[in-house]
């Protein structure tokens, strides 16, 4: 169970985790294929928000397609955002990924 702001650990709990989810989502609720639609709206403000979210995270949960896109790009990038993404533990939700590297 994950805790958030204003929630307290149940009696006897030693550790209490907080989950936060960050998604690229269109106003009509589309989450799939952000590479096809979000780049025209990328701004400094959005970049700062994503950078802060990544700097505070320790784990990145990805589907197979997104993981394969990330692994082909991010290890070859540099800078604060790349360091944050490359330093995170990655969990991949997939029944078809054969070699997660």
C-alpha positions in Angstrom: 0.0 0.0 0.0 1.3 3.4 -0.8 0.9 6.5 1.2 0.4 10.1 0.2 0.1 13.5 1.8 -2.0 13.4 4.9 -2.0 9.6 5.2 -0.3 7.8 8.1 1.3 4.4 8.2 -0.8 1.6 9.7 0.3 0.5 13.2 3.4 -1.6 13.1 4.5 -0.5 9.6 8.2 0.0 9.4 8.4 1.7 6.0 5.8 3.8 4.2 6.2 4.5 0.5 4.6 7.2 -1.5 3.7 6.6 -5.1 3.4 9.4 -7.6 2.4 9.0 -11.2 3.4 11.4 -14.0 1.9 10.9 -17.4 1.8 12.7 -20.7 -1.9 12.8 -21.3 -4.0 14.8 -23.8 -7.1 16.7 -22.7 -9.3 14.0 -24.1 -7.5 11.3 -22.0 -5.1 9.8 -24.6 -2.0 8.5 -23.0 -0.7 6.3 -25.8 2.1 7.5 -28.1 3.0 10.9 -26.6 5.8 11.1 -29.1 3.2 11.7 -31.8 1.4 14.7 -30.1 3.1 16.2 -27.1 6.3 17.7 -28.6 4.5 20.8 -30.2 3.4 21.7 -26.6 6.7 21.2 -24.9 7.7 24.3 -23.0 10.3 25.4 -20.4 7.6 25.1 -17.8 6.8 21.5 -18.8 10.5 20.6 -19.0 11.0 22.0 -15.5 8.1 20.0 -14.1 9.3 16.8 -15.7 12.8 17.5 -14.5 11.6 18.0 -10.9 9.5 14.9 -11.1 12.5 12.8 -12.3 14.9 14.3 -9.8 12.6 13.2 -6.9 11.9 9.7 -8.2 13.9 6.5 -7.6 12.0 4.1 -9.8 10.5 4.4 -13.3 7.7 2.0 -14.3 7.4 1.5 -18.1 5.6 -0.7 -20.6 7.7 -2.6 -23.1 7.3 -0.2 -26.0 8.2 2.8 -23.9 11.1 0.9 -22.3 12.5 0.0 -25.7 12.3 3.6 -26.8 13.9 4.8 -23.6 16.7 2.3 -23.7 17.6 3.2 -27.3 17.9 6.9 -26.4 18.6 7.8 -22.8 21.8 6.0 -22.2 23.4 8.1 -24.9 22.2 11.4 -23.5 23.8 13.7 -21.0 22.7 16.4 -18.6 20.7 16.5 -15.4 17.5 14.9 -16.8 19.5 12.1 -18.5 21.4 11.5 -15.3 18.2 11.3 -13.3 16.5 8.9 -15.8 19.6 6.7 -16.3 20.1 6.5 -12.5 16.6 5.3 -11.8 15.6 1.7 -11.3 13.4 0.6 -14.1 10.4 -1.8 -13.8 9.0 -3.0 -17.1 5.5 -4.4 -17.4 5.6 -6.9 -20.2 4.8 -10.4 -21.1 6.8 -10.2 -24.4 10.1 -8.6 -23.5 12.8 -11.2 -24.1 16.0 -9.4 -23.1 15.6 -6.4 -20.7 19.4 -5.8 -20.8 
